[in-house]
Amino acid sequence: MKSYLIHYSEIGLKGRNRSMFEEQLLRNIYRAAKGLGQVTVRRLFGRFRMDIELDEHATTIEQRLGRVFGVAYFAPIEVTKGFDLEPVRAKLLEWAKAGGFESFAVRVRRVNKNFPAKSMDLARDLGTLVGANCDARVDLKNPERTFNVVILNKEIFTYHRRIEGGCGLPVGVSGKVALLLSGGIDSPAAGELLLKRGCALHFIHFHSAPFTDRRSQEKAADLASLLIQHRAEAHLYLVPLGELQRRIVADAPSAYRVMLYRRYMLRIAERLARKSKCLALATGDALGQVASQTLDNITVLDSTIHMPILRPLIAFDKQDIIAIARRIGSFEISIEPDADCCSYLMPKDPVTKARRRDIEEVEKKLSAAGSPIEELVEQIIANTERRTIGPDGVVVSPAAEPE
């Protein structure tokens, strides 16, 4: 049996709503531990205790817990039944003799105030034991190794190894968001930040079929699977935009081409997002990074739809974004070559300071040329493929359209 003490992050500040956040975090911890054997998680004085039956899964569960948002940190603990301090002394003695640290501190917390020894006195006593059996010095302000003893009502926890968690809020407490997943570096990083703020994600990927192959779609599925791993089920919409792009190239000025792509993408995305009961769209836009991401153009894009558009990377530079991508493991997937819908038929002179009335005038002319473009949008939505991604990150099936 392996046991962990799990400390949460912002949840402790949530007042009357705290229990709702705790319940969601509890569900997410169970999801992270799925498939690793018999697991029990229970509340303890504003924290959680997890017991996992099979010790050989310790490394795997620690990797997964480290990706659970809402967890501040967690620690593998030694559990002593009752109030017998001898097993605690024996474990501290073992850790002291093992060495590997140059400074240390002993912290004692009495949740059970009826325990006879005071926290400071017990910490001093145990610190003397550790100091007598190692070459390290005492440092109460910035110790290299901290030995923790937590005294509860019927047991004592002892630990010295602390593992950082994802912090933030539990995924699911902030509602559903549809992320426009391009297959590049930026949008997965944006998704990671939204997950950290408690958003459950669904994904919308635009591709240029039938004029390109399926590589961008495969990348999008890989990236979505990575982001959703060990979390709740998600939808991935694969939207064929190629015919709409061809139409825009044929009938619209080249300078407005990218803005038109994006405005129609947002219209389509809004409708698909509502099918998955999402409250907002999200993109990987960073201010000024490319022509369509100037403040003027962002303003025109935002006027296209009624749903909020979240841009968690708006003030990040490229190196900040790459650092996030490398940390979560999406960078290597994103840099794989593919023909995505944004690079297909890219103009040489994209407008950087679009005006809404000019764009809307172009759209009116576009609708008047040939068959109505609104009919093409309806056809694109009808031909969109929807997949379901399970909480283990595997694409489990194409899914039927929701009612």
PLY file of the C-alpha trace (Angstrom):
ply
format ascii 1.0
element vertex 403
property float x
property float y
property float z
element edge 402
property int vertex1
property int vertex2
end_header
0.00 0.00 0.00
1.31 3.45 -0.96
-0.20 6.53 0.67
-0.08 10.20 -0.34
-1.08 13.43 1.36
-2.49 15.81 -1.28
-2.60 19.56 -0.64
-4.79 21.68 -2.87
-4.15 25.17 -4.19
-6.67 28.02 -4.66
-9.58 25.91 -3.44
-8.80 26.86 0.15
-9.86 30.45 -0.64
-13.26 29.60 -2.08
-15.42 30.10 1.03
-18.95 28.72 0.73
-18.25 27.19 -2.70
-15.27 25.25 -1.44
-17.07 21.90 -1.24
-17.99 22.09 -4.94
-14.34 22.63 -5.89
-13.27 19.80 -3.58
-15.76 17.40 -5.15
-14.48 18.17 -8.65
-10.88 17.77 -7.57
-11.76 14.46 -5.95
-13.28 13.24 -9.22
-10.23 14.38 -11.16
-7.84 12.58 -8.80
-9.80 9.35 -9.27
-9.62 9.84 -13.06
-5.86 10.31 -12.86
-5.51 7.07 -10.89
-7.76 5.03 -13.18
-6.27 1.70 -14.19
-3.55 1.65 -11.52
-5.23 -0.71 -9.06
-7.48 -0.19 -6.06
-7.42 3.48 -5.07
-9.16 5.25 -2.17
-9.20 9.02 -1.71
-10.75 10.76 1.29
-10.85 14.25 2.78
-8.65 15.15 5.73
-8.65 18.60 7.43
-8.66 20.55 4.17
-6.53 18.04 2.29
-6.88 14.62 0.73
-5.32 11.30 1.57
-4.89 8.79 -1.24
-4.12 5.10 -0.72
-3.14 2.99 -3.72
-2.98 -0.75 -3.28
-0.13 -1.63 -5.67
3.22 -0.11 -4.78
4.71 -0.73 -8.23
2.43 1.98 -9.66
4.02 4.70 -7.49
5.99 6.33 -10.31
3.00 6.36 -12.64
0.60 7.82 -10.09
3.11 10.53 -9.19
3.46 11.52 -12.83
-0.31 11.69 -13.20
-0.93 13.57 -9.95
1.61 16.14 -11.08
-0.71 16.94 -14.00
-3.89 17.32 -11.90
-4.80 20.99 -11.77
-5.98 22.15 -8.36
-3.27 20.14 -6.58
-0.63 22.41 -5.03
1.67 19.57 -4.04
1.55 16.03 -2.74
3.81 13.84 -0.65
4.27 10.10 -0.17
3.64 9.49 3.54
4.46 6.89 6.17
1.35 6.21 8.27
1.58 5.30 11.96
-1.61 4.09 13.64
-2.35 5.59 17.03
0.05 7.93 18.84
3.14 5.74 19.12
6.13 7.95 18.24
8.64 5.10 18.03
7.84 4.22 14.39
8.12 7.94 13.59
11.54 8.13 15.26
12.66 4.99 13.42
11.66 6.41 10.04
13.37 9.75 10.72
16.47 7.90 11.82
16.44 5.89 8.58
16.11 9.03 6.46
18.78 10.86 8.45
21.33 8.08 7.98
20.58 7.91 4.25
21.89 11.50 3.96
21.80 13.39 0.65
21.19 16.82 2.20
23.34 19.55 3.77
20.68 21.34 5.82
17.38 20.28 7.36
14.40 21.26 9.48
11.75 19.27 11.32
8.17 20.58 11.21
5.45 19.20 13.48
1.77 19.99 13.11
-0.80 18.84 15.69
-4.23 18.64 14.12
-5.20 16.82 17.32
-4.55 19.45 19.99
-5.06 16.85 22.73
-1.77 15.20 21.87
0.32 15.65 25.03
3.54 17.03 23.52
3.54 20.54 22.08
4.52 20.98 18.42
7.64 23.06 19.12
8.89 20.69 21.81
8.37 17.62 19.63
10.01 19.28 16.63
13.04 20.14 18.80
13.24 16.58 20.10
12.98 14.99 16.66
15.39 17.54 15.18
17.97 16.53 17.78
17.56 12.91 16.70
18.06 13.75 13.02
21.02 16.05 13.71
22.78 13.39 15.77
22.63 10.91 12.91
23.68 12.98 9.90
26.28 15.58 8.95
23.75 18.25 7.95
23.14 21.52 9.79
19.83 22.86 11.05
18.29 25.58 8.86
14.77 26.60 9.81
14.43 29.27 7.12
15.59 27.57 3.93
16.33 23.88 4.59
17.39 21.57 1.80
15.39 18.75 3.40
12.25 19.20 5.51
10.97 16.36 7.70
7.25 16.73 8.35
5.22 15.10 11.11
1.43 15.58 11.09
-0.50 14.32 14.14
-4.15 13.53 13.49
-6.83 12.10 15.72
-5.95 8.44 15.25
-2.73 8.37 13.22
0.50 10.18 12.43
1.83 11.05 8.96
5.56 11.39 8.37
7.12 12.55 5.10
10.08 14.44 3.64
9.57 14.34 -0.14
7.26 16.97 -1.62
6.18 16.83 -5.29
4.73 19.89 -7.00
1.28 19.63 -8.56
-0.39 21.59 -11.35
-1.87 24.27 -9.02
-4.71 26.36 -10.47
-8.30 25.10 -10.37
-9.73 21.61 -10.94
-10.63 20.98 -14.57
-14.40 21.22 -14.93
-15.25 23.95 -12.42
-15.09 26.83 -14.93
-17.34 25.44 -17.67
-16.66 24.14 -21.18
-14.56 25.93 -23.80
-14.07 25.02 -27.47
-10.40 25.44 -28.42
-9.53 26.16 -32.06
-6.70 23.64 -32.37
-4.51 24.47 -35.34
-1.84 21.79 -34.98
0.84 24.43 -34.37
2.71 25.35 -31.19
0.40 28.04 -29.82
-3.05 26.52 -29.47
-2.03 23.51 -27.32
-0.21 25.90 -24.98
-3.37 28.01 -24.79
-5.33 24.86 -23.98
-2.98 24.02 -21.13
-3.53 27.44 -19.54
-7.31 27.09 -19.87
-7.18 23.67 -18.23
-5.23 25.22 -15.37
-8.04 27.73 -14.85
-10.57 24.92 -14.54
-11.96 24.85 -18.10
-13.05 21.56 -19.65
-11.96 21.54 -23.30
-13.49 20.47 -26.58
-11.53 20.93 -29.80
-12.21 22.28 -33.29
-9.65 21.70 -36.03
-9.98 23.28 -39.49
-8.22 21.51 -42.35
-7.98 22.14 -46.09
-9.41 18.87 -47.39
-9.86 17.93 -50.18
-6.77 19.92 -51.23
-4.43 18.55 -48.53
-3.84 15.15 -46.93
-4.90 14.05 -43.42
-1.65 14.82 -41.61
-2.94 17.96 -39.93
-6.02 16.05 -38.73
-3.83 13.32 -37.26
-1.71 15.93 -35.49
-4.82 17.60 -34.09
-6.03 14.25 -32.72
-2.62 13.62 -31.13
-2.55 17.07 -29.53
-6.11 16.83 -28.27
-5.35 13.39 -26.80
-2.29 14.78 -25.03
-4.22 17.67 -23.48
-7.19 15.57 -22.38
-5.12 12.70 -20.99
-6.53 11.32 -17.70
-9.23 13.96 -17.73
-12.88 14.09 -18.81
-14.12 12.98 -22.21
-13.84 15.53 -25.04
-15.09 16.10 -28.58
-12.80 16.79 -31.53
-14.45 18.40 -34.57
-12.57 18.04 -37.86
-13.87 20.74 -40.21
-13.16 20.63 -43.99
-12.49 24.24 -44.95
-10.81 23.71 -48.34
-13.79 24.48 -50.57
-14.56 27.67 -48.62
-10.93 28.76 -48.97
-11.03 28.09 -52.71
-14.14 30.22 -52.99
-12.59 33.10 -51.02
-9.42 32.99 -53.15
-11.49 33.13 -56.33
-13.92 35.90 -55.36
-12.31 38.14 -52.68
-9.35 40.58 -52.60
-6.16 38.79 -51.47
-5.43 41.31 -48.69
-8.62 40.26 -46.88
-8.19 36.54 -47.46
-6.90 35.54 -44.00
-9.44 37.72 -42.20
-12.24 36.15 -44.21
-10.94 32.66 -43.46
-10.94 33.48 -39.78
-14.34 35.14 -39.68
-16.00 32.15 -41.33
-14.04 29.79 -39.11
-15.40 31.62 -36.06
-18.97 31.42 -37.36
-18.62 27.68 -37.88
-16.80 27.18 -34.59
-19.51 29.03 -32.65
-22.19 26.69 -33.97
-20.13 23.58 -33.25
-19.23 24.86 -29.78
-22.88 25.27 -28.90
-23.49 21.63 -29.85
-21.02 20.64 -27.12
-22.59 23.16 -24.70
-19.46 25.33 -24.61
-19.66 28.82 -23.16
-16.74 30.32 -25.12
-14.26 29.79 -27.93
-10.49 29.98 -27.38
-7.51 30.50 -29.68
-3.73 30.55 -29.43
-3.51 34.17 -30.58
-0.66 36.31 -29.24
-0.86 40.06 -29.83
1.09 41.14 -32.92
2.51 37.69 -33.65
1.06 37.52 -37.19
-1.02 39.85 -39.39
-4.40 38.58 -38.20
-3.41 39.09 -34.55
-3.02 42.86 -34.53
-5.37 44.68 -32.18
-7.31 46.17 -35.11
-7.83 42.76 -36.69
-8.68 41.06 -33.40
-11.39 43.67 -32.85
-12.89 42.94 -36.27
-12.72 39.18 -35.65
-14.44 39.50 -32.27
-17.35 41.31 -33.92
-18.07 38.25 -36.08
-19.87 36.17 -33.45
-21.75 36.56 -30.17
-19.79 33.99 -28.16
-16.79 35.20 -26.09
-13.35 34.44 -27.54
-10.66 33.69 -24.94
-6.98 34.29 -25.78
-4.88 33.10 -22.83
-1.59 33.72 -24.71
-2.40 37.28 -25.75
0.58 38.87 -23.90
3.06 35.98 -24.28
6.10 36.08 -26.53
7.06 33.09 -28.64
9.73 31.79 -26.27
7.22 31.78 -23.39
4.82 29.76 -25.54
7.51 27.32 -26.66
8.51 26.77 -23.03
4.93 25.74 -22.18
4.78 23.46 -25.23
8.02 21.74 -24.29
6.88 21.28 -20.69
3.60 19.60 -21.61
5.09 17.51 -24.43
3.23 19.10 -27.35
6.21 20.81 -29.00
7.55 17.75 -30.83
4.09 16.93 -32.17
3.44 20.51 -33.28
6.64 20.89 -35.29
5.90 17.82 -37.41
5.34 19.03 -41.00
1.79 19.24 -42.35
-0.30 21.40 -44.67
-2.60 23.28 -42.32
-5.50 25.47 -43.38
-3.77 28.73 -42.45
-0.72 28.13 -44.64
-2.82 27.00 -47.60
-3.28 29.79 -50.17
-1.71 32.39 -47.87
-1.66 35.89 -49.45
1.50 37.98 -49.72
-0.15 41.22 -48.57
-2.53 40.48 -45.64
-4.29 43.49 -44.16
-3.04 44.40 -40.67
-5.54 47.18 -39.85
-8.85 45.87 -41.09
-12.03 47.90 -40.69
-15.26 46.14 -39.91
-17.30 47.93 -42.55
-14.76 47.03 -45.27
-14.73 43.36 -44.29
-18.52 43.22 -44.16
-18.73 44.81 -47.61
-16.39 42.17 -49.00
-18.50 39.46 -47.38
-21.66 40.84 -49.03
-20.00 40.70 -52.43
-18.73 37.21 -51.67
-22.24 36.04 -50.87
-23.56 37.61 -54.07
-20.97 35.89 -56.28
-22.17 32.50 -57.54
-24.06 30.28 -55.08
-24.62 31.83 -51.62
-21.64 31.20 -49.35
-24.03 30.55 -46.46
-25.07 27.35 -48.22
-21.43 26.32 -48.40
-21.07 26.97 -44.65
-24.07 24.70 -43.99
-22.50 22.01 -46.16
-19.19 22.30 -44.27
-20.94 21.86 -40.93
-22.85 18.86 -42.28
-19.58 17.27 -43.48
-17.70 17.91 -40.22
-16.40 14.76 -38.53
-16.78 14.55 -34.77
-14.63 12.21 -32.72
-14.80 11.39 -29.04
-11.58 11.31 -27.00
-11.68 9.28 -23.80
-10.13 10.36 -20.49
-7.13 8.10 -21.16
-6.29 10.28 -24.16
-7.30 7.71 -26.77
-9.65 8.55 -29.62
-12.33 6.02 -28.87
-14.82 6.57 -31.68
-16.40 8.88 -34.18
-19.43 10.20 -32.31
-22.97 10.75 -33.49
-24.17 14.33 -33.51
-25.78 15.38 -30.19
-29.49 16.07 -30.13
0 1
1 2
2 3
3 4
4 5
5 6
6 7
7 8
8 9
9 10
10 11
11 12
12 13
13 14
14 15
15 16
16 17
17 18
18 19
19 20
20 21
21 22
22 23
23 24
24 25
25 26
26 27
27 28
28 29
29 30
30 31
31 32
32 33
33 34
34 35
35 36
36 37
37 38
38 39
39 40
40 41
41 42
42 43
43 44
44 45
45 46
46 47
47 48
48 49
49 50
50 51
51 52
52 53
53 54
54 55
55 56
56 57
57 58
58 59
59 60
60 61
61 62
62 63
63 64
64 65
65 66
66 67
67 68
68 69
69 70
70 71
71 72
72 73
73 74
74 75
75 76
76 77
77 78
78 79
79 80
80 81
81 82
82 83
83 84
84 85
85 86
86 87
87 88
88 89
89 90
90 91
91 92
92 93
93 94
94 95
95 96
96 97
97 98
98 99
99 100
100 101
101 102
102 103
103 104
104 105
105 106
106 107
107 108
108 109
109 110
110 111
111 112
112 113
113 114
114 115
115 116
116 117
117 118
118 119
119 120
120 121
121 122
122 123
123 124
124 125
125 126
126 127
127 128
128 129
129 130
130 131
131 132
132 133
133 134
134 135
135 136
136 137
137 138
138 139
139 140
140 141
141 142
142 143
143 144
144 145
145 146
146 147
147 148
148 149
149 150
150 151
151 152
152 153
153 154
154 155
155 156
156 157
157 158
158 159
159 160
160 161
161 162
162 163
163 164
164 165
165 166
166 167
167 168
168 169
169 170
170 171
171 172
172 173
173 174
174 175
175 176
176 177
177 178
178 179
179 180
180 181
181 182
182 183
183 184
184 185
185 186
186 187
187 188
188 189
189 190
190 191
191 192
192 193
193 194
194 195
195 196
196 197
197 198
198 199
199 200
200 201
201 202
202 203
203 204
204 205
205 206
206 207
207 208
208 209
209 210
210 211
211 212
212 213
213 214
214 215
215 216
216 217
217 218
218 219
219 220
220 221
221 222
222 223
223 224
224 225
225 226
226 227
227 228
228 229
229 230
230 231
231 232
232 233
233 234
234 235
235 236
236 237
237 238
238 239
239 240
240 241
241 242
242 243
243 244
244 245
245 246
246 247
247 248
248 249
249 250
250 251
251 252
252 253
253 254
254 255
255 256
256 257
257 258
258 259
259 260
260 261
261 262
262 263
263 264
264 265
265 266
266 267
267 268
268 269
269 270
270 271
271 272
272 273
273 274
274 275
275 276
276 277
277 278
278 279
279 280
280 281
281 282
282 283
283 284
284 285
285 286
286 287
287 288
288 289
289 290
290 291
291 292
292 293
293 294
294 295
295 296
296 297
297 298
298 299
299 300
300 301
301 302
302 303
303 304
304 305
305 306
306 307
307 308
308 309
309 310
310 311
311 312
312 313
313 314
314 315
315 316
316 317
317 318
318 319
319 320
320 321
321 322
322 323
323 324
324 325
325 326
326 327
327 328
328 329
329 330
330 331
331 332
332 333
333 334
334 335
335 336
336 337
337 338
338 339
339 340
340 341
341 342
342 343
343 344
344 345
345 346
346 347
347 348
348 349
349 350
350 351
351 352
352 353
353 354
354 355
355 356
356 357
357 358
358 359
359 360
360 361
361 362
362 363
363 364
364 365
365 366
366 367
367 368
368 369
369 370
370 371
371 372
372 373
373 374
374 375
375 376
376 377
377 378
378 379
379 380
380 381
381 382
382 383
383 384
384 385
385 386
386 387
387 388
388 389
389 390
390 391
391 392
392 393
393 394
394 395
395 396
396 397
397 398
398 399
399 400
400 401
401 402
